[in-house]
Amino acid sequence: MENKNTFYITTPIYYPSGNWHIGTCYTTVVCDAIARFYRMTGREVFFLTGTDEHGQKIQAKAKEKGVTPKEFVDAIVSDLKEIWKMLDISYDRFIRTTDPDHIKTVQYVFKRLYENGDIYKSRYEGWYCTECESFFTEIQLKDGKCPDCGREVHMEKEESYFLRLSKYADRILDLYKNNPDFLQPKSRMNEMINNFIKPGLQDLCVSRTSVKWGIPVEFDPDHTVYVWIDALSNYISALGYKNGNQELFDKFWPCDLHMTGKEIIRFHAIIWPAILMALDLPLPKRVYGHGWLLIGGDKLSKSKQDKISTELTDPKEIVVRYGKDALRYFLLREIPFGSDGAYSNEAFLNRINSDLSNDLGNLVSRTTAMIYQNFDGVLPAPCQKEPVDQELICLAEGLLEAVTRDIEEINVPKALSDIFKVVGRANKYIDETTPWVLAKEPDKKGRLAAVLYNLAETIRICATMLLPFIPSSAEKILAYLGITEKVGFDTIKGFGGLNSGITIEKAQPIFPRIDVKKEIKEIDEMMIKRHKEAQKTLQSADKNAEKSANKPVIDHPEEITIDDFFKTELRVALVTACEKVEKSDKLLKIQLSLGDETRQVVSGIAKYYSPEELVGKKVVLVANLKTAKLRGVESQGMILCGECGDTVKLIEPDSSLKEGSKIR
Ligand code: MSP
């Protein structure tokens, strides 16, 4: 099965949340760089990405919007594709779990596992996290909350199919033991063994009857295939496994690298191998769990961007302001691979300035300008060699090997740091050889020629090595050296490949230098202005809403009797879905479950909580408040919060209190 001439790499498929931010781009940009790298080594690469479109959340959101789930996701998916285009993501297929060939594979997988006894029907009673769309057993919970996202969970019961995960525990442990590179970084393997396998693998619920937006189980259509079998199967359905044409599957499976964020490693390192074992298919060669891009210490989410409002986190906005390669470079270079990394406007701008504008940009402009001035733009032959050349030549010659090792270890930041070591060495070589002094002495022309040739050749090697990481800028640099055709790494095996006599163009600044202080001031002002404008719009909306709700404004609460107080019906409610009210920065539309009753409430807490944060939380609801309309949206009650300085915090009842419980 092992085939060294192919390379199959995947990103996780994205939930169409619409909250696309620079953190979202991280996995895909990293995979793109690796895919491009292997293409340049001559391997045939298949790079897969896509979207994970089924499930309860999408069903609920589409319903609220009055559109079909497919219509709802279509717009979000095309927005994501636009971001990938802006970032030069070179995927070979963008799979959607709503694609007919994917559906066919999933139905086959489910049926096959059922027929083999790996899936069985039973009743499920378990703790459910709406946000993660996952069931957990009591022991899996962390302090009574979801072990993956830390949110509230609630008890759900339903008839379901189950995957016999427990049966595969020993084989998964053997897999880890016999293939120490299967799961990386190494620490993730211990996490899987100690947190999930050793405490006992529980069989996994793999179908739902309450969620209709999913792939129907072919032999029992009341059930839909529940998220993870659907989602994980994308890695084989995209290659045509059991859905028609298996040519790609035969060529590319097993996968060389599944790249995933650390929070979903469990699904890729335990559940996915178990499914593949049950299907009797070869296992992926490697699964890599990368860290998160953090802002202000948090995994990015749109609502948190509102709080830290001066950081630019919209990938499209960053690309428009600074270029696609600036963002690609930052993501690839700044985040220590395998660990979390931090974004701030300042860190971003400084990184771009120092590496791209100063080190790389200056090297290219200085070298091409000197060839232009001293040799009329014609690359001279390297006639007079000197010992000082050797260190630069050696480093440049060894670069391909060093970077190949880094990429094999999936250490992308190290690959870039190795390339920039050579860029830095070339700049130092300019200082050492002082070509501007040589240019003034006619008898040093030969030496000047050698220095400039060595620099141009080093630039060619570095730019070729940079093609996978910052493709459009690296192509521009190569074009200044007269190289306009597609090149592979075979063109940089050895120093001296650049032909003297070719015409060199004088380079324009590829990454113009940014005045970081001035730029940050400008961004701050722009973001604050945006924030104020949004607040103004909201305030006038709220005033109108208050008027129409006919609410008296109470400055000093008067005393009330206990009977007055008991007129208020307070109940425990579970947030089942939530979204922002359109054109309002303050209001959230929240769907609540009171056990056997549901409610919709509009609450002005969007500044303090994201919709995702609220889903799964238990809250206190004023259940007998007169229905009001806020921004045209009906609100059937009010959620209680406490004031906390400039912010507000939800009053959260004890997790053991059931939905619908009365509060007295
Ligand atoms: N749909 C599942 C994956 C199913 S794969 C069979 C999912 N989707 S997701 O949209 O929530 O996440 C997609 C990827 O984006 C994950 O790898 C996740 O880790 C990554 N990221 C989302 N926010 C991120 C950061 N702030 N930083 C780094 N990666 C982030 O999970």
Boltz pocket constraint, residues with backbone or C-beta under 6 A from the ligand:
constraints:
  - pocket:
      binder: B
      contacts: [[A, 11], [A, 12], [A, 13], [A, 14], [A, 15], [A, 16], [A, 22], [A, 23], [A, 24], [A, 26], [A, 27], [A, 52], [A, 228], [A, 231], [A, 232], [A, 259], [A, 260], [A, 261], [A, 262], [A, 263], [A, 264], [A, 290], [A, 291], [A, 292], [A, 293], [A, 294], [A, 298], [A, 299], [A, 300]]
      max_distance: 6.0
